[in-house]
Amino acid sequence: MNRRGAETQRENLLTGLIIGCAIEVHRELGPRLLESAYEQCLCHELSLQGAAFERQVSLPVVYKDIKLDCGYLMDLVVEGEIVVELKTVEKILPIHEAQLLTYLKLYHRPVGLLVNFNVPVLRSGIKRIVNQFQELSAPPRLCGEI
């Protein structure tokens, strides 16, 4: 198996673990609680499974070698690889997907999970987002160039 194949297999295993833990939390609590309650319970479930994670991970923006603290906070990063964004909204909107994709790009990670706990069946509230890491085929334009 090549390196990318092994990484993909690990990502699949981790996302499966996270989804399983989220389903367990939702099974116990149901919908309509605060996001912070689901986050704490999901972290407890991940701990029971022996998964390493970080909560409320600060994500700076680097602009022209300057690190800017713009206030971005990722809800969870599991095993240093999978970014998990939790929601308790009526439905997942494109802006939520864009938020997670932005986190993936800034954090240089390929896979993230968007989990909306405010649904009757959790499987319908989970979306896997993949950052394609597109390489530039031509040099980028400079400011002011047309």
N, C-alpha and C positions, 0 to 999 in steps of 0.2 A: 504494500500500500504506500502511495506517495505521501509526502508531508501534508499537502492540502487535504488529501483524503482522510488522514488521521485527525487533522484539525476539525474537519466537518463531522466526523464520527463523534468526537468529544463534544462539539457544540450541540449535536443532536441528543446525546446522552444528558448533557446539562440542562438543555431546554425541557427535555422530558421530565427530569427530576423537579425542576422549578414548577412546571405545569401540574405535576402530581401533588406537590406541596400546596399550591394555590387552590387546587380542587378540594383538598382536605380542609383547608381554612374555610372555603366557601360552603362546604357541606356542613360544617359546624356552626358558622355564623349567619349564613344566608346573605342577601343583599341589604343595602340601605344603611350601612354603618359608615363612619368616617374613614377616609383613606389611611389615616395614621393607625387605626385599629387593625386594619388588614395588614399593613406593613409590619407591625410588631408581631402579629400572629404568624405571618409568612416567615419572618426571620426565625421565630421559634421552631417552626416546622423544618426549615433548612438546617438549623442547628441539630435537630433530632436525627437528620439524615447525614450529618457530618460534613455538610457543605460549608466552605468558607465564603463569607460575604462581607461587604461593607455597606453601611446605610448612609444616606444623604451625602453622597460623594460630591465634593466641590469640583466643578469643571471650568477651569479658566479658558479664556480665548487668547490665542497668541496671534498678535498682529505685528508684523515687521519686527520680530524678535522681542516684542514687549508683551509681557504676560498681564492680561487684563482680567480682573475679577469682576465678571459681569453678573454674578449671582446665580449662575446655573447650578442646580443641584440634582444629581441623578438619584432616584429613590433607592435603588439597589444595584450593586455590581457583584455578581456571583462568580466565585473562583477567578476573579480578575478578568473574566472574559465576557460574560453575558450581562448586558445592561437591561435592567427590568424597570419599567415605568408603570406605576400603579395609578389607577383611576377609579373613581366612583361617580360616573356620569351616566346620563340617560342612554347615550350611545357614543361609540368611538367615532370621532370626526377626523377629517383629513389633517387638521391642525395638530391633533395628538400624534398622528403618525409622523408628521413633519418634525415635531419636537423630538421624538425618539430617534429619527434618522439624523437629525442635527447632533444629538448626543453621540451617536455612533461615529459620525464623521470626526467630531472634535476629539473623541476619546480613542480614535483609531481602532475600533472594534468592528467585526463583521456582522454580528447577530445581536438582536435585542428582542425582548418580549414586552408587549403592551398588554396589560391585564386590567380589564374593567370588571370590578366586583359587583357592580350594580346591575346585575342581570339575573334572571331566574335560573339559568343553567350556565355555569362558568365557561364551558367550552365555546359558547357563542360570544364571550367577552374577551377572548384571547386572540391576539394578532402577533405573528412572528414577522419582524422587519429585518431585512438583509441590506447591508451597506455593500454596494458592489465594488468600491475602491477603484473607480475608473481612472486609468492612466491617461495623461494628456498625450495626444499624438503630435501636436504642434506646440511650440513654445507659447506660454501665455502672453497675452497682449499687455503692454505697459499702460499705466494710467495715462490718459490723454491720447493714446493711439486709436486709430479707427480701422 
